[in-house]
Amino acid sequence: MSDELFEHETETTITREQAAAKLRALADALEKQNSIRVVQSGHDVTVRVGDTVDYELEVEVEPGGKSEIEVTLSW
């Protein structure tokens, strides 16, 4: 990977089932491959994941029903 910072963010509306499938695929990659592959705008980046990670779960529930769950893994 080059010395340039690579950032990737995706935001889209999908079904709950599709979101679950994406989370399963991410979990499978973490467990079986120890890496995550991201392809965006001509960049193909493989992120190696350490054997131990810091895990953060943030839950926000706003009045009126809007909710958010944010999971952060860092190493």
N, CA, C, O and CB atoms as a CASP TS submission, in Angstrom:
PFRMAT TS
TARGET T0000
AUTHOR 0000-0000-0000
METHOD Language model
MODEL 1
PARENT N/A
ATOM      1  N   MET     1       0.839  -1.169   0.000  1.00  0.00           N
ATOM      2  CA  MET     1       0.000   0.000   0.000  1.00  0.00           C
ATOM      3  C   MET     1       0.883   1.231   0.000  1.00  0.00           C
ATOM      4  O   MET     1       1.957   1.226   0.601  1.00  0.00           O
ATOM      5  CB  MET     1      -0.954  -0.001   1.203  1.00  0.00           C
ATOM      6  N   SER     2       0.444   2.278  -0.663  1.00  0.00           N
ATOM      7  CA  SER     2       1.248   3.494  -0.761  1.00  0.00           C
ATOM      8  C   SER     2       1.245   4.248   0.561  1.00  0.00           C
ATOM      9  O   SER     2       0.591   3.839   1.520  1.00  0.00           O
ATOM     10  CB  SER     2       0.727   4.397  -1.887  1.00  0.00           C
ATOM     11  N   ASP     3       1.984   5.352   0.601  1.00  0.00           N
ATOM     12  CA  ASP     3       2.051   6.171   1.805  1.00  0.00           C
ATOM     13  C   ASP     3       0.854   7.106   1.936  1.00  0.00           C
ATOM     14  O   ASP     3       0.755   7.852   2.911  1.00  0.00           O
ATOM     15  CB  ASP     3       3.329   6.976   1.810  1.00  0.00           C
ATOM     16  N   GLU     4      -0.052   7.073   0.968  1.00  0.00           N
ATOM     17  CA  GLU     4      -1.232   7.928   1.018  1.00  0.00           C
ATOM     18  C   GLU     4      -2.284   7.327   1.935  1.00  0.00           C
ATOM     19  O   GLU     4      -2.427   6.107   2.024  1.00  0.00           O
ATOM     20  CB  GLU     4      -1.809   8.139  -0.389  1.00  0.00           C
ATOM     21  N   LEU     5      -3.022   8.204   2.619  1.00  0.00           N
ATOM     22  CA  LEU     5      -4.126   7.772   3.459  1.00  0.00           C
ATOM     23  C   LEU     5      -5.252   7.264   2.567  1.00  0.00           C
ATOM     24  O   LEU     5      -5.639   7.936   1.612  1.00  0.00           O
ATOM     25  CB  LEU     5      -4.618   8.927   4.376  1.00  0.00           C
ATOM     26  N   PHE     6      -5.766   6.106   2.866  1.00  0.00           N
ATOM     27  CA  PHE     6      -6.899   5.558   2.138  1.00  0.00           C
ATOM     28  C   PHE     6      -8.093   5.545   3.076  1.00  0.00           C
ATOM     29  O   PHE     6      -8.025   4.973   4.164  1.00  0.00           O
ATOM     30  CB  PHE     6      -6.593   4.129   1.589  1.00  0.00           C
ATOM     31  N   GLU     7      -9.174   6.166   2.664  1.00  0.00           N
ATOM     32  CA  GLU     7     -10.400   6.162   3.435  1.00  0.00           C
ATOM     33  C   GLU     7     -11.540   5.699   2.540  1.00  0.00           C
ATOM     34  O   GLU     7     -11.592   6.035   1.357  1.00  0.00           O
ATOM     35  CB  GLU     7     -10.690   7.563   4.028  1.00  0.00           C
ATOM     36  N   HIS     8     -12.436   4.939   3.107  1.00  0.00           N
ATOM     37  CA  HIS     8     -13.584   4.444   2.364  1.00  0.00           C
ATOM     38  C   HIS     8     -14.808   4.517   3.276  1.00  0.00           C
ATOM     39  O   HIS     8     -14.777   4.023   4.403  1.00  0.00           O
ATOM     40  CB  HIS     8     -13.343   2.985   1.851  1.00  0.00           C
ATOM     41  N   GLU     9     -15.860   5.118   2.798  1.00  0.00           N
ATOM     42  CA  GLU     9     -17.097   5.172   3.558  1.00  0.00           C
ATOM     43  C   GLU     9     -18.253   4.930   2.601  1.00  0.00           C
ATOM     44  O   GLU     9     -18.327   5.537   1.533  1.00  0.00           O
ATOM     45  CB  GLU     9     -17.252   6.537   4.296  1.00  0.00           C
ATOM     46  N   THR    10     -19.141   4.050   2.988  1.00  0.00           N
ATOM     47  CA  THR    10     -20.299   3.734   2.174  1.00  0.00           C
ATOM     48  C   THR    10     -21.547   3.973   2.989  1.00  0.00           C
ATOM     49  O   THR    10     -21.638   3.551   4.142  1.00  0.00           O
ATOM     50  CB  THR    10     -20.246   2.285   1.662  1.00  0.00           C
ATOM     51  N   GLU    11     -22.503   4.644   2.393  1.00  0.00           N
ATOM     52  CA  GLU    11     -23.790   4.833   3.057  1.00  0.00           C
ATOM     53  C   GLU    11     -24.881   4.589   2.033  1.00  0.00           C
ATOM     54  O   GLU    11     -24.907   5.219   0.976  1.00  0.00           O
ATOM     55  CB  GLU    11     -23.912   6.262   3.685  1.00  0.00           C
ATOM     56  N   THR    12     -25.776   3.678   2.349  1.00  0.00           N
ATOM     57  CA  THR    12     -26.851   3.335   1.441  1.00  0.00           C
ATOM     58  C   THR    12     -28.028   2.807   2.246  1.00  0.00           C
ATOM     59  O   THR    12     -27.881   2.478   3.423  1.00  0.00           O
ATOM     60  CB  THR    12     -26.385   2.298   0.394  1.00  0.00           C
ATOM     61  N   THR    13     -29.168   2.728   1.632  1.00  0.00           N
ATOM     62  CA  THR    13     -30.341   2.155   2.285  1.00  0.00           C
ATOM     63  C   THR    13     -30.567   0.756   1.720  1.00  0.00           C
ATOM     64  O   THR    13     -30.741   0.573   0.515  1.00  0.00           O
ATOM     65  CB  THR    13     -31.606   3.058   2.080  1.00  0.00           C
ATOM     66  N   ILE    14     -30.559  -0.218   2.615  1.00  0.00           N
ATOM     67  CA  ILE    14     -30.763  -1.616   2.228  1.00  0.00           C
ATOM     68  C   ILE    14     -31.729  -2.241   3.233  1.00  0.00           C
ATOM     69  O   ILE    14     -32.076  -1.625   4.241  1.00  0.00           O
ATOM     70  CB  ILE    14     -29.397  -2.410   2.178  1.00  0.00           C
ATOM     71  N   THR    15     -32.154  -3.459   2.949  1.00  0.00           N
ATOM     72  CA  THR    15     -33.055  -4.137   3.878  1.00  0.00           C
ATOM     73  C   THR    15     -32.282  -4.610   5.115  1.00  0.00           C
ATOM     74  O   THR    15     -31.055  -4.708   5.101  1.00  0.00           O
ATOM     75  CB  THR    15     -33.752  -5.336   3.183  1.00  0.00           C
ATOM     76  N   ARG    16     -33.018  -4.894   6.164  1.00  0.00           N
ATOM     77  CA  ARG    16     -32.420  -5.424   7.384  1.00  0.00           C
ATOM     78  C   ARG    16     -31.681  -6.722   7.083  1.00  0.00           C
ATOM     79  O   ARG    16     -30.595  -6.955   7.613  1.00  0.00           O
ATOM     80  CB  ARG    16     -33.494  -5.654   8.463  1.00  0.00           C
ATOM     81  N   GLU    17     -32.265  -7.567   6.236  1.00  0.00           N
ATOM     82  CA  GLU    17     -31.639  -8.837   5.879  1.00  0.00           C
ATOM     83  C   GLU    17     -30.333  -8.629   5.104  1.00  0.00           C
ATOM     84  O   GLU    17     -29.356  -9.348   5.313  1.00  0.00           O
ATOM     85  CB  GLU    17     -32.606  -9.682   5.053  1.00  0.00           C
ATOM     86  N   GLN    18     -30.329  -7.644   4.213  1.00  0.00           N
ATOM     87  CA  GLN    18     -29.102  -7.339   3.464  1.00  0.00           C
ATOM     88  C   GLN    18     -28.015  -6.817   4.401  1.00  0.00           C
ATOM     89  O   GLN    18     -26.842  -7.157   4.246  1.00  0.00           O
ATOM     90  CB  GLN    18     -29.387  -6.303   2.352  1.00  0.00           C
ATOM     91  N   ALA    19     -28.406  -5.993   5.371  1.00  0.00           N
ATOM     92  CA  ALA    19     -27.432  -5.480   6.349  1.00  0.00           C
ATOM     93  C   ALA    19     -26.840  -6.637   7.154  1.00  0.00           C
ATOM     94  O   ALA    19     -25.636  -6.675   7.408  1.00  0.00           O
ATOM     95  CB  ALA    19     -28.099  -4.442   7.304  1.00  0.00           C
ATOM     96  N   ALA    20     -27.697  -7.580   7.552  1.00  0.00           N
ATOM     97  CA  ALA    20     -27.225  -8.748   8.303  1.00  0.00           C
ATOM     98  C   ALA    20     -26.242  -9.559   7.464  1.00  0.00           C
ATOM     99  O   ALA    20     -25.231 -10.035   7.980  1.00  0.00           O
ATOM    100  CB  ALA    20     -28.415  -9.635   8.737  1.00  0.00           C
ATOM    101  N   ALA    21     -26.530  -9.717   6.181  1.00  0.00           N
ATOM    102  CA  ALA    21     -25.634 -10.470   5.291  1.00  0.00           C
ATOM    103  C   ALA    21     -24.276  -9.780   5.177  1.00  0.00           C
ATOM    104  O   ALA    21     -23.241 -10.446   5.176  1.00  0.00           O
ATOM    105  CB  ALA    21     -26.266 -10.627   3.889  1.00  0.00           C
ATOM    106  N   LYS    22     -24.272  -8.454   5.082  1.00  0.00           N
ATOM    107  CA  LYS    22     -23.003  -7.713   5.008  1.00  0.00           C
ATOM    108  C   LYS    22     -22.203  -7.874   6.299  1.00  0.00           C
ATOM    109  O   LYS    22     -20.982  -8.029   6.260  1.00  0.00           O
ATOM    110  CB  LYS    22     -23.266  -6.215   4.733  1.00  0.00           C
ATOM    111  N   LEU    23     -22.887  -7.837   7.436  1.00  0.00           N
ATOM    112  CA  LEU    23     -22.204  -8.027   8.712  1.00  0.00           C
ATOM    113  C   LEU    23     -21.638  -9.443   8.831  1.00  0.00           C
ATOM    114  O   LEU    23     -20.535  -9.630   9.344  1.00  0.00           O
ATOM    115  CB  LEU    23     -23.161  -7.743   9.873  1.00  0.00           C
ATOM    116  N   ARG    24     -22.397 -10.443   8.356  1.00  0.00           N
ATOM    117  CA  ARG    24     -21.902 -11.824   8.368  1.00  0.00           C
ATOM    118  C   ARG    24     -20.652 -11.975   7.509  1.00  0.00           C
ATOM    119  O   ARG    24     -19.693 -12.638   7.904  1.00  0.00           O
ATOM    120  CB  ARG    24     -22.988 -12.783   7.877  1.00  0.00           C
ATOM    121  N   ALA    25     -20.671 -11.355   6.333  1.00  0.00           N
ATOM    122  CA  ALA    25     -19.512 -11.434   5.431  1.00  0.00           C
ATOM    123  C   ALA    25     -18.288 -10.786   6.077  1.00  0.00           C
ATOM    124  O   ALA    25     -17.177 -11.307   5.973  1.00  0.00           O
ATOM    125  CB  ALA    25     -19.826 -10.750   4.076  1.00  0.00           C
ATOM    126  N   LEU    26     -18.493  -9.659   6.738  1.00  0.00           N
ATOM    127  CA  LEU    26     -17.399  -8.991   7.436  1.00  0.00           C
ATOM    128  C   LEU    26     -16.875  -9.879   8.562  1.00  0.00           C
ATOM    129  O   LEU    26     -15.665 -10.038   8.719  1.00  0.00           O
ATOM    130  CB  LEU    26     -17.859  -7.627   7.994  1.00  0.00           C
ATOM    131  N   ALA    27     -17.779 -10.450   9.337  1.00  0.00           N
ATOM    132  CA  ALA    27     -17.372 -11.327  10.437  1.00  0.00           C
ATOM    133  C   ALA    27     -16.619 -12.551   9.920  1.00  0.00           C
ATOM    134  O   ALA    27     -15.615 -12.954  10.508  1.00  0.00           O
ATOM    135  CB  ALA    27     -18.597 -11.769  11.246  1.00  0.00           C
ATOM    136  N   ASP    28     -17.096 -13.146   8.826  1.00  0.00           N
ATOM    137  CA  ASP    28     -16.415 -14.301   8.247  1.00  0.00           C
ATOM    138  C   ASP    28     -15.002 -13.946   7.789  1.00  0.00           C
ATOM    139  O   ASP    28     -14.063 -14.711   8.007  1.00  0.00           O
ATOM    140  CB  ASP    28     -17.220 -14.856   7.074  1.00  0.00           C
ATOM    141  N   ALA    29     -14.858 -12.786   7.156  1.00  0.00           N
ATOM    142  CA  ALA    29     -13.530 -12.362   6.706  1.00  0.00           C
ATOM    143  C   ALA    29     -12.593 -12.155   7.889  1.00  0.00           C
ATOM    144  O   ALA    29     -11.424 -12.538   7.830  1.00  0.00           O
ATOM    145  CB  ALA    29     -13.630 -11.071   5.882  1.00  0.00           C
ATOM    146  N   LEU    30     -13.098 -11.552   8.961  1.00  0.00           N
ATOM    147  CA  LEU    30     -12.271 -11.343  10.150  1.00  0.00           C
ATOM    148  C   LEU    30     -11.840 -12.668  10.765  1.00  0.00           C
ATOM    149  O   LEU    30     -10.689 -12.832  11.169  1.00  0.00           O
ATOM    150  CB  LEU    30     -13.027 -10.511  11.184  1.00  0.00           C
ATOM    151  N   GLU    31     -12.763 -13.595  10.830  1.00  0.00           N
ATOM    152  CA  GLU    31     -12.482 -14.866  11.493  1.00  0.00           C
ATOM    153  C   GLU    31     -11.591 -15.788  10.674  1.00  0.00           C
ATOM    154  O   GLU    31     -10.676 -16.412  11.211  1.00  0.00           O
ATOM    155  CB  GLU    31     -13.766 -15.567  11.803  1.00  0.00           C
ATOM    156  N   LYS    32     -11.856 -15.874   9.384  1.00  0.00           N
ATOM    157  CA  LYS    32     -11.184 -16.871   8.556  1.00  0.00           C
ATOM    158  C   LYS    32      -9.956 -16.349   7.820  1.00  0.00           C
ATOM    159  O   LYS    32      -9.020 -17.108   7.565  1.00  0.00           O
ATOM    160  CB  LYS    32     -12.147 -17.415   7.564  1.00  0.00           C
ATOM    161  N   GLN    33      -9.947 -15.078   7.481  1.00  0.00           N
ATOM    162  CA  GLN    33      -8.877 -14.554   6.628  1.00  0.00           C
ATOM    163  C   GLN    33      -7.959 -13.577   7.344  1.00  0.00           C
ATOM    164  O   GLN    33      -6.875 -13.283   6.840  1.00  0.00           O
ATOM    165  CB  GLN    33      -9.471 -13.881   5.428  1.00  0.00           C
ATOM    166  N   ASN    34      -8.353 -13.072   8.490  1.00  0.00           N
ATOM    167  CA  ASN    34      -7.574 -12.075   9.234  1.00  0.00           C
ATOM    168  C   ASN    34      -7.334 -10.804   8.425  1.00  0.00           C
ATOM    169  O   ASN    34      -6.398 -10.053   8.697  1.00  0.00           O
ATOM    170  CB  ASN    34      -6.240 -12.668   9.658  1.00  0.00           C
ATOM    171  N   SER    35      -8.181 -10.571   7.435  1.00  0.00           N
ATOM    172  CA  SER    35      -8.049  -9.358   6.638  1.00  0.00           C
ATOM    173  C   SER    35      -9.391  -9.018   5.994  1.00  0.00           C
ATOM    174  O   SER    35     -10.287  -9.854   5.883  1.00  0.00           O
ATOM    175  CB  SER    35      -6.950  -9.525   5.558  1.00  0.00           C
ATOM    176  N   ILE    36      -9.489  -7.780   5.583  1.00  0.00           N
ATOM    177  CA  ILE    36     -10.673  -7.280   4.886  1.00  0.00           C
ATOM    178  C   ILE    36     -10.192  -6.650   3.591  1.00  0.00           C
ATOM    179  O   ILE    36      -9.227  -5.886   3.592  1.00  0.00           O
ATOM    180  CB  ILE    36     -11.484  -6.248   5.766  1.00  0.00           C
ATOM    181  N   ARG    37     -10.854  -6.962   2.488  1.00  0.00           N
ATOM    182  CA  ARG    37     -10.504  -6.379   1.192  1.00  0.00           C
ATOM    183  C   ARG    37     -11.535  -5.328   0.825  1.00  0.00           C
ATOM    184  O   ARG    37     -12.740  -5.571   0.900  1.00  0.00           O
ATOM    185  CB  ARG    37     -10.419  -7.470   0.089  1.00  0.00           C
ATOM    186  N   VAL    38     -11.050  -4.145   0.423  1.00  0.00           N
ATOM    187  CA  VAL    38     -11.914  -3.043   0.012  1.00  0.00           C
ATOM    188  C   VAL    38     -11.476  -2.589  -1.376  1.00  0.00           C
ATOM    189  O   VAL    38     -10.300  -2.305  -1.605  1.00  0.00           O
ATOM    190  CB  VAL    38     -11.859  -1.857   1.039  1.00  0.00           C
ATOM    191  N   VAL    39     -12.429  -2.523  -2.296  1.00  0.00           N
ATOM    192  CA  VAL    39     -12.151  -2.038  -3.643  1.00  0.00           C
ATOM    193  C   VAL    39     -13.018  -0.798  -3.866  1.00  0.00           C
ATOM    194  O   VAL    39     -14.242  -0.856  -3.747  1.00  0.00           O
ATOM    195  CB  VAL    39     -12.435  -3.149  -4.734  1.00  0.00           C
ATOM    196  N   GLN    40     -12.366   0.329  -4.191  1.00  0.00           N
ATOM    197  CA  GLN    40     -13.081   1.587  -4.401  1.00  0.00           C
ATOM    198  C   GLN    40     -12.280   2.480  -5.331  1.00  0.00           C
ATOM    199  O   GLN    40     -11.078   2.672  -5.147  1.00  0.00           O
ATOM    200  CB  GLN    40     -13.349   2.304  -3.058  1.00  0.00           C
ATOM    201  N   SER    41     -12.948   3.013  -6.312  1.00  0.00           N
ATOM    202  CA  SER    41     -12.354   4.026  -7.206  1.00  0.00           C
ATOM    203  C   SER    41     -10.968   3.632  -7.705  1.00  0.00           C
ATOM    204  O   SER    41     -10.040   4.440  -7.664  1.00  0.00           O
ATOM    205  CB  SER    41     -12.268   5.363  -6.490  1.00  0.00           C
ATOM    206  N   GLY    42     -10.824   2.417  -8.168  1.00  0.00           N
ATOM    207  CA  GLY    42      -9.547   1.982  -8.712  1.00  0.00           C
ATOM    208  C   GLY    42      -8.528   1.559  -7.677  1.00  0.00           C
ATOM    209  O   GLY    42      -7.436   1.120  -8.040  1.00  0.00           O
ATOM    210  N   HIS    43      -8.846   1.678  -6.411  1.00  0.00           N
ATOM    211  CA  HIS    43      -7.950   1.229  -5.346  1.00  0.00           C
ATOM    212  C   HIS    43      -8.415  -0.135  -4.867  1.00  0.00           C
ATOM    213  O   HIS    43      -9.609  -0.360  -4.673  1.00  0.00           O
ATOM    214  CB  HIS    43      -7.912   2.248  -4.166  1.00  0.00           C
ATOM    215  N   ASP    44      -7.485  -1.024  -4.683  1.00  0.00           N
ATOM    216  CA  ASP    44      -7.748  -2.346  -4.141  1.00  0.00           C
ATOM    217  C   ASP    44      -6.879  -2.475  -2.895  1.00  0.00           C
ATOM    218  O   ASP    44      -5.662  -2.630  -2.992  1.00  0.00           O
ATOM    219  CB  ASP    44      -7.447  -3.492  -5.195  1.00  0.00           C
ATOM    220  N   VAL    45      -7.508  -2.410  -1.730  1.00  0.00           N
ATOM    221  CA  VAL    45      -6.763  -2.368  -0.479  1.00  0.00           C
ATOM    222  C   VAL    45      -7.144  -3.560   0.388  1.00  0.00           C
ATOM    223  O   VAL    45      -8.324  -3.855   0.577  1.00  0.00           O
ATOM    224  CB  VAL    45      -7.025  -1.045   0.271  1.00  0.00           C
ATOM    225  N   THR    46      -6.140  -4.231   0.904  1.00  0.00           N
ATOM    226  CA  THR    46      -6.366  -5.296   1.871  1.00  0.00           C
ATOM    227  C   THR    46      -5.890  -4.796   3.226  1.00  0.00           C
ATOM    228  O   THR    46      -4.736  -4.404   3.393  1.00  0.00           O
ATOM    229  CB  THR    46      -5.628  -6.617   1.457  1.00  0.00           C
ATOM    230  N   VAL    47      -6.801  -4.819   4.187  1.00  0.00           N
ATOM    231  CA  VAL    47      -6.507  -4.355   5.542  1.00  0.00           C
ATOM    232  C   VAL    47      -6.253  -5.583   6.407  1.00  0.00           C
ATOM    233  O   VAL    47      -7.153  -6.393   6.625  1.00  0.00           O
ATOM    234  CB  VAL    47      -7.681  -3.480   6.123  1.00  0.00           C
ATOM    235  N   ARG    48      -5.055  -5.715   6.887  1.00  0.00           N
ATOM    236  CA  ARG    48      -4.711  -6.821   7.781  1.00  0.00           C
ATOM    237  C   ARG    48      -5.251  -6.498   9.172  1.00  0.00           C
ATOM    238  O   ARG    48      -5.143  -5.365   9.639  1.00  0.00           O
ATOM    239  CB  ARG    48      -3.159  -7.065   7.821  1.00  0.00           C
ATOM    240  N   VAL    49      -5.824  -7.488   9.820  1.00  0.00           N
ATOM    241  CA  VAL    49      -6.417  -7.297  11.139  1.00  0.00           C
ATOM    242  C   VAL    49      -5.580  -8.045  12.162  1.00  0.00           C
ATOM    243  O   VAL    49      -5.227  -9.208  11.962  1.00  0.00           O
ATOM    244  CB  VAL    49      -7.895  -7.781  11.170  1.00  0.00           C
ATOM    245  N   GLY    50      -5.266  -7.371  13.255  1.00  0.00           N
ATOM    246  CA  GLY    50      -4.456  -7.976  14.301  1.00  0.00           C
ATOM    247  C   GLY    50      -5.183  -9.124  14.987  1.00  0.00           C
ATOM    248  O   GLY    50      -6.395  -9.280  14.839  1.00  0.00           O
ATOM    249  N   ASP    51      -4.439  -9.918  15.733  1.00  0.00           N
ATOM    250  CA  ASP    51      -5.029 -11.046  16.449  1.00  0.00           C
ATOM    251  C   ASP    51      -5.933 -10.591  17.595  1.00  0.00           C
ATOM    252  O   ASP    51      -6.855 -11.307  17.986  1.00  0.00           O
ATOM    253  CB  ASP    51      -3.933 -11.949  16.987  1.00  0.00           C
ATOM    254  N   THR    52      -5.666  -9.403  18.128  1.00  0.00           N
ATOM    255  CA  THR    52      -6.549  -8.821  19.141  1.00  0.00           C
ATOM    256  C   THR    52      -6.977  -7.450  18.649  1.00  0.00           C
ATOM    257  O   THR    52      -6.206  -6.733  18.012  1.00  0.00           O
ATOM    258  CB  THR    52      -5.845  -8.726  20.543  1.00  0.00           C
ATOM    259  N   VAL    53      -8.211  -7.099  18.954  1.00  0.00           N
ATOM    260  CA  VAL    53      -8.763  -5.821  18.518  1.00  0.00           C
ATOM    261  C   VAL    53      -9.462  -5.136  19.679  1.00  0.00           C
ATOM    262  O   VAL    53      -9.908  -5.784  20.626  1.00  0.00           O
ATOM    263  CB  VAL    53      -9.738  -6.015  17.343  1.00  0.00           C
ATOM    264  N   ASP    54      -9.549  -3.816  19.590  1.00  0.00           N
ATOM    265  CA  ASP    54     -10.375  -3.051  20.511  1.00  0.00           C
ATOM    266  C   ASP    54     -11.756  -2.960  19.891  1.00  0.00           C
ATOM    267  O   ASP    54     -11.893  -2.590  18.725  1.00  0.00           O
ATOM    268  CB  ASP    54      -9.772  -1.626  20.799  1.00  0.00           C
ATOM    269  N   TYR    55     -12.778  -3.293  20.663  1.00  0.00           N
ATOM    270  CA  TYR    55     -14.152  -3.355  20.179  1.00  0.00           C
ATOM    271  C   TYR    55     -14.974  -2.305  20.912  1.00  0.00           C
ATOM    272  O   TYR    55     -14.948  -2.233  22.140  1.00  0.00           O
ATOM    273  CB  TYR    55     -14.757  -4.776  20.378  1.00  0.00           C
ATOM    274  N   GLU    56     -15.700  -1.494  20.159  1.00  0.00           N
ATOM    275  CA  GLU    56     -16.559  -0.469  20.754  1.00  0.00           C
ATOM    276  C   GLU    56     -17.941  -0.572  20.122  1.00  0.00           C
ATOM    277  O   GLU    56     -18.069  -0.639  18.899  1.00  0.00           O
ATOM    278  CB  GLU    56     -15.956   0.964  20.557  1.00  0.00           C
ATOM    279  N   LEU    57     -18.966  -0.583  20.953  1.00  0.00           N
ATOM    280  CA  LEU    57     -20.348  -0.608  20.493  1.00  0.00           C
ATOM    281  C   LEU    57     -21.048   0.624  21.035  1.00  0.00           C
ATOM    282  O   LEU    57     -21.063   0.857  22.244  1.00  0.00           O
ATOM    283  CB  LEU    57     -21.077  -1.913  20.942  1.00  0.00           C
ATOM    284  N   GLU    58     -21.624   1.407  20.149  1.00  0.00           N
ATOM    285  CA  GLU    58     -22.347   2.615  20.536  1.00  0.00           C
ATOM    286  C   GLU    58     -23.782   2.504  20.034  1.00  0.00           C
ATOM    287  O   GLU    58     -24.015   2.210  18.862  1.00  0.00           O
ATOM    288  CB  GLU    58     -21.654   3.896  19.971  1.00  0.00           C
ATOM    289  N   VAL    59     -24.736   2.740  20.922  1.00  0.00           N
ATOM    290  CA  VAL    59     -26.149   2.677  20.576  1.00  0.00           C
ATOM    291  C   VAL    59     -26.787   4.012  20.901  1.00  0.00           C
ATOM    292  O   VAL    59     -26.621   4.534  22.004  1.00  0.00           O
ATOM    293  CB  VAL    59     -26.865   1.522  21.326  1.00  0.00           C
ATOM    294  N   GLU    60     -27.518   4.568  19.940  1.00  0.00           N
ATOM    295  CA  GLU    60     -28.253   5.812  20.138  1.00  0.00           C
ATOM    296  C   GLU    60     -29.710   5.581  19.767  1.00  0.00           C
ATOM    297  O   GLU    60     -30.011   5.095  18.677  1.00  0.00           O
ATOM    298  CB  GLU    60     -27.641   6.970  19.296  1.00  0.00           C
ATOM    299  N   VAL    61     -30.608   5.930  20.672  1.00  0.00           N
ATOM    300  CA  VAL    61     -32.041   5.852  20.403  1.00  0.00           C
ATOM    301  C   VAL    61     -32.605   7.248  20.663  1.00  0.00           C
ATOM    302  O   VAL    61     -32.594   7.736  21.793  1.00  0.00           O
ATOM    303  CB  VAL    61     -32.756   4.749  21.300  1.00  0.00           C
ATOM    304  N   GLU    62     -33.094   7.873  19.609  1.00  0.00           N
ATOM    305  CA  GLU    62     -33.618   9.231  19.714  1.00  0.00           C
ATOM    306  C   GLU    62     -35.125   9.195  19.913  1.00  0.00           C
ATOM    307  O   GLU    62     -35.796   8.273  19.448  1.00  0.00           O
ATOM    308  CB  GLU    62     -33.259  10.054  18.462  1.00  0.00           C
ATOM    309  N   PRO    63     -35.662  10.205  20.608  1.00  0.00           N
ATOM    310  CA  PRO    63     -37.114  10.313  20.686  1.00  0.00           C
ATOM    311  C   PRO    63     -37.687  10.397  19.270  1.00  0.00           C
ATOM    312  O   PRO    63     -37.137  11.092  18.415  1.00  0.00           O
ATOM    313  CB  PRO    63     -37.537  11.554  21.530  1.00  0.00           C
ATOM    314  N   GLY    64     -38.763   9.707  19.030  1.00  0.00           N
ATOM    315  CA  GLY    64     -39.334   9.699  17.685  1.00  0.00           C
ATOM    316  C   GLY    64     -38.967   8.461  16.900  1.00  0.00           C
ATOM    317  O   GLY    64     -39.462   8.262  15.791  1.00  0.00           O
ATOM    318  N   GLY    65     -38.097   7.617  17.461  1.00  0.00           N
ATOM    319  CA  GLY    65     -37.878   6.329  16.851  1.00  0.00           C
ATOM    320  C   GLY    65     -36.618   6.133  16.040  1.00  0.00           C
ATOM    321  O   GLY    65     -36.298   4.990  15.713  1.00  0.00           O
ATOM    322  N   LYS    66     -35.878   7.180  15.693  1.00  0.00           N
ATOM    323  CA  LYS    66     -34.655   6.964  14.923  1.00  0.00           C
ATOM    324  C   LYS    66     -33.578   6.384  15.843  1.00  0.00           C
ATOM    325  O   LYS    66     -33.357   6.877  16.950  1.00  0.00           O
ATOM    326  CB  LYS    66     -34.168   8.294  14.265  1.00  0.00           C
ATOM    327  N   SER    67     -32.915   5.332  15.365  1.00  0.00           N
ATOM    328  CA  SER    67     -31.895   4.671  16.176  1.00  0.00           C
ATOM    329  C   SER    67     -30.638   4.455  15.335  1.00  0.00           C
ATOM    330  O   SER    67     -30.675   4.469  14.104  1.00  0.00           O
ATOM    331  CB  SER    67     -32.420   3.318  16.734  1.00  0.00           C
ATOM    332  N   GLU    68     -29.532   4.258  16.037  1.00  0.00           N
ATOM    333  CA  GLU    68     -28.260   4.024  15.361  1.00  0.00           C
ATOM    334  C   GLU    68     -27.409   3.098  16.198  1.00  0.00           C
ATOM    335  O   GLU    68     -27.334   3.237  17.419  1.00  0.00           O
ATOM    336  CB  GLU    68     -27.519   5.348  15.095  1.00  0.00           C
ATOM    337  N   ILE    69     -26.769   2.152  15.537  1.00  0.00           N
ATOM    338  CA  ILE    69     -25.787   1.281  16.175  1.00  0.00           C
ATOM    339  C   ILE    69     -24.485   1.458  15.411  1.00  0.00           C
ATOM    340  O   ILE    69     -24.450   1.333  14.187  1.00  0.00           O
ATOM    341  CB  ILE    69     -26.255  -0.230  16.188  1.00  0.00           C
ATOM    342  N   GLU    70     -23.430   1.747  16.132  1.00  0.00           N
ATOM    343  CA  GLU    70     -22.122   1.938  15.511  1.00  0.00           C
ATOM    344  C   GLU    70     -21.133   0.983  16.176  1.00  0.00           C
ATOM    345  O   GLU    70     -20.995   0.958  17.399  1.00  0.00           O
ATOM    346  CB  GLU    70     -21.641   3.429  15.638  1.00  0.00           C
ATOM    347  N   VAL    71     -20.450   0.200  15.346  1.00  0.00           N
ATOM    348  CA  VAL    71     -19.454  -0.742  15.837  1.00  0.00           C
ATOM    349  C   VAL    71     -18.100  -0.282  15.310  1.00  0.00           C
ATOM    350  O   VAL    71     -17.935  -0.025  14.117  1.00  0.00           O
ATOM    351  CB  VAL    71     -19.777  -2.219  15.390  1.00  0.00           C
ATOM    352  N   THR    72     -17.140  -0.183  16.219  1.00  0.00           N
ATOM    353  CA  THR    72     -15.791   0.214  15.834  1.00  0.00           C
ATOM    354  C   THR    72     -14.808  -0.866  16.277  1.00  0.00           C
ATOM    355  O   THR    72     -14.800  -1.290  17.433  1.00  0.00           O
ATOM    356  CB  THR    72     -15.416   1.593  16.452  1.00  0.00           C
ATOM    357  N   LEU    73     -13.984  -1.297  15.329  1.00  0.00           N
ATOM    358  CA  LEU    73     -12.890  -2.211  15.624  1.00  0.00           C
ATOM    359  C   LEU    73     -11.596  -1.480  15.299  1.00  0.00           C
ATOM    360  O   LEU    73     -11.466  -0.886  14.229  1.00  0.00           O
ATOM    361  CB  LEU    73     -13.015  -3.554  14.813  1.00  0.00           C
ATOM    362  N   SER    74     -10.656  -1.522  16.203  1.00  0.00           N
ATOM    363  CA  SER    74      -9.355  -0.890  15.928  1.00  0.00           C
ATOM    364  C   SER    74      -8.247  -1.775  16.507  1.00  0.00           C
ATOM    365  O   SER    74      -8.482  -2.577  17.412  1.00  0.00           O
ATOM    366  CB  SER    74      -9.286   0.564  16.537  1.00  0.00           C
ATOM    367  N   TRP    75      -7.046  -1.614  15.970  1.00  0.00           N
ATOM    368  CA  TRP    75      -5.902  -2.399  16.418  1.00  0.00           C
ATOM    369  C   TRP    75      -4.633  -1.661  16.104  1.00  0.00           C
ATOM    370  O   TRP    75      -3.544  -2.151  16.401  1.00  0.00           O
ATOM    371  CB  TRP    75      -5.889  -3.785  15.770  1.00  0.00           C
TER
END
